Amino acid sequence: MTRIITLSDGRDLAYEEYGDPGGTPVLSFHGGLSSRLDAAPADGAARALGVRLISPDRPGMGRSTYQEGRRLLDWPGDVVQLTAVLDIDRFAVMGWSCGGAYAAACAARLGGRVTAAALLASAVPLDQFGTTRGLTADDRMLLFLVRRAPWLAAALMRLTIGAASDTLLFKEVARSFPPVDRAVLTEQPSPSQAVAFVRESMRHGTKGGLQDYRIFGDPWGFELEEITAPVHLWEGSDDHTGPPAYREFLLRHIPRVDLTLVPNEGHLSLLPHHARSILQELLG
């Protein structure tokens, strides 16, 4: 069930809860061109482990209000307000893909309130990494267009996501990923359910998605060395959305970090197949 809180500046922040309502809190931060719905595959594991899994929409995505001039480091402030409303003091965080940056930002800026972080197939600060080589062609194109021709990036998003039928959107999403990810998508009862997490990202148009991609390519505004909480990296061996050098970069720069490289898993399959292990690690 989707819930919405009103933040101090009047914006709505939407979130979904999965797992055990009385359990240990874990905040899940969605990927790019995604939404609060992408944490749904972890619902069963969260219930079994006694985890209260809270998945918010970022500004301009899903049901959350767009925030003009948003930066990555604005996100911990939204999380502070959300957890205050929910009467949560300490919590773990996890972020998938682009959402890894948001989990890392909270771990760096919220100090001892963050007990642990899981970065699943995570992005890296591209300015520090030094190149976009190794990203998918789609990601590199969007990173270029959101800065040089945002009108064209918006048109592409509307064409491939907003205006596409469920069947066409399913094919577009599946095209970008390895067979193990396509198998996860086809396990859903229908194409509409398989791509609901992507469709929801554009509920209010393209502005939120464009902004999310700009932030993906921007400097993060903090050093990974500032993170004091234990960090767990999870990667699928068949995931080619980013190069292996991404995890090597994160391992070099995050002080308390370990890596689980899962054979024969991809980008979308990691959470559905390994949610229990990921959440167990976050519980310590």
Residue pairs with C-beta under 8 A, 6 or more apart in sequence:
1 16
1 17
2 14
2 15
2 16
2 36
2 63
3 14
3 15
3 16
3 17
4 12
4 13
4 14
4 15
4 63
5 12
5 13
5 15
5 81
5 82
5 85
6 12
6 13
7 13
7 78
7 81
8 81
10 65
11 59
11 64
11 65
11 67
12 63
12 64
12 65
13 56
13 57
13 59
13 64
13 65
13 78
13 81
13 82
14 36
14 56
14 57
14 62
14 63
14 64
15 36
15 54
15 55
15 56
15 57
15 82
16 36
16 37
16 39
16 40
16 54
16 55
17 52
17 53
17 54
17 55
18 39
18 40
18 42
18 43
18 46
18 47
18 53
18 55
19 42
19 43
19 45
19 46
19 47
19 49
19 50
19 51
19 52
19 53
20 46
20 47
20 49
20 50
20 51
20 52
21 52
22 50
22 52
23 46
23 49
23 50
23 51
23 52
24 50
24 51
24 52
24 92
24 283
25 51
25 52
25 54
25 83
25 86
25 88
25 90
25 91
25 92
26 46
26 51
26 52
26 53
26 54
26 91
26 92
26 93
26 94
26 279
26 282
27 54
27 55
27 56
27 79
27 82
27 83
27 91
27 92
27 93
27 94
27 106
28 38
28 39
28 42
28 53
28 54
28 55
28 93
28 94
28 95
28 96
28 99
29 55
29 56
29 58
29 75
29 93
29 94
29 95
29 96
29 99
29 100
29 102
29 103
30 36
30 37
30 38
30 39
30 55
30 57
30 58
30 61
30 96
30 99
30 197
31 38
31 96
31 97
31 98
31 99
32 97
32 98
32 99
32 209
32 212
32 213
32 216
33 157
33 161
33 198
33 201
33 202
33 209
33 212
34 61
34 96
34 97
34 98
34 99
34 197
34 198
34 201
35 57
35 61
35 62
35 197
35 198
35 200
35 201
35 203
36 55
36 56
36 57
36 62
36 63
36 200
37 55
37 62
37 196
37 197
37 200
38 55
38 96
38 197
38 271
39 53
39 55
39 271
40 197
41 271
41 272
41 275
42 53
42 271
42 272
42 275
42 278
42 279
43 53
44 275
45 51
45 275
45 276
45 279
46 52
46 53
46 275
46 279
48 276
49 276
49 279
49 280
49 283
51 279
51 282
51 283
53 279
54 82
54 86
56 64
56 78
56 79
56 82
57 63
57 64
57 200
58 64
58 75
58 102
58 208
58 212
59 65
59 66
59 67
59 70
59 78
59 208
59 211
60 66
60 67
60 70
60 204
60 207
60 208
60 209
60 211
60 212
61 200
61 201
61 203
61 208
61 209
61 212
62 200
62 201
62 203
63 203
64 208
66 204
66 207
66 208
66 211
67 74
70 211
70 215
71 215
71 218
71 221
72 101
72 102
72 105
72 215
72 218
72 220
72 221
73 105
73 109
73 220
73 221
73 222
75 102
75 105
75 106
76 105
76 106
76 109
76 110
79 106
79 110
80 110
83 89
83 91
83 113
89 113
90 112
90 113
90 114
90 115
91 113
91 114
91 115
92 114
92 115
92 116
92 117
92 118
92 282
92 283
93 103
93 106
93 107
93 114
93 116
93 117
93 118
94 103
94 117
94 118
94 119
94 120
94 278
94 282
95 101
95 102
95 103
95 104
95 117
95 118
95 119
95 120
95 122
96 120
96 121
96 122
96 270
96 271
97 120
97 121
97 122
97 123
97 241
97 267
98 123
98 212
98 216
99 120
99 122
100 119
100 120
100 121
100 122
100 123
101 122
101 123
101 125
101 215
101 216
101 220
103 117
103 118
103 119
103 122
104 117
104 119
104 122
104 220
104 224
104 227
104 231
104 254
105 220
105 221
105 222
106 114
106 117
107 114
107 117
107 227
107 228
107 229
107 231
108 222
108 223
108 224
108 226
108 227
109 222
109 226
111 228
112 228
114 229
115 229
115 282
115 284
116 229
116 230
116 231
116 232
116 281
116 282
116 284
117 227
117 229
117 230
117 231
117 232
117 282
118 231
118 232
118 233
118 234
118 278
118 281
118 282
119 231
119 232
119 233
119 234
119 250
120 234
120 235
120 270
120 271
120 278
121 234
121 235
121 236
121 239
121 241
121 242
121 267
121 270
122 233
122 246
122 250
123 216
123 242
123 246
124 242
124 246
124 249
124 250
125 219
125 220
125 224
126 132
126 216
126 217
127 218
127 219
128 219
128 249
128 253
129 245
129 246
129 249
132 139
132 140
132 143
132 217
133 243
134 242
134 243
134 245
134 246
135 143
135 241
135 242
135 243
136 176
136 240
136 241
138 176
139 241
142 153
142 156
142 213
143 213
143 216
143 217
145 152
145 153
145 156
146 153
146 210
146 213
146 214
146 217
147 214
147 217
150 210
153 206
153 210
153 213
154 206
154 210
157 202
157 206
157 209
157 210
158 202
158 205
158 206
160 169
160 172
161 169
161 172
161 198
161 199
161 201
161 202
161 209
162 202
162 205
162 206
164 172
166 190
166 191
166 192
166 195
166 199
167 191
169 191
169 195
169 198
169 199
170 185
170 191
170 194
170 195
173 185
173 194
173 195
173 198
174 181
174 182
174 185
176 241
177 185
177 241
177 266
177 267
177 268
178 238
178 239
178 240
178 266
178 267
179 266
180 236
180 238
180 264
180 265
180 266
180 269
181 266
181 267
181 268
181 269
183 269
184 266
184 268
184 269
184 272
184 273
185 194
185 195
185 268
186 194
187 272
188 194
192 199
201 208
201 209
202 208
202 209
223 253
224 250
224 253
224 254
225 253
225 254
225 255
227 254
227 255
227 256
228 255
228 256
229 256
230 256
230 257
230 258
230 284
231 250
231 254
231 256
231 257
231 258
232 257
232 258
232 259
232 260
232 278
232 281
232 282
233 247
233 250
233 251
233 257
233 258
233 259
233 260
234 259
234 260
234 262
234 270
234 274
234 278
235 247
235 259
235 260
235 261
235 262
235 270
236 261
236 262
236 264
236 265
236 266
236 267
236 269
236 270
237 261
237 262
237 263
237 264
237 265
238 264
238 265
238 266
239 265
239 266
239 267
239 270
241 267
247 259
247 261
250 257
251 257
251 259
260 277
260 281
262 270
262 273
262 274
265 273
265 274
270 278
271 278
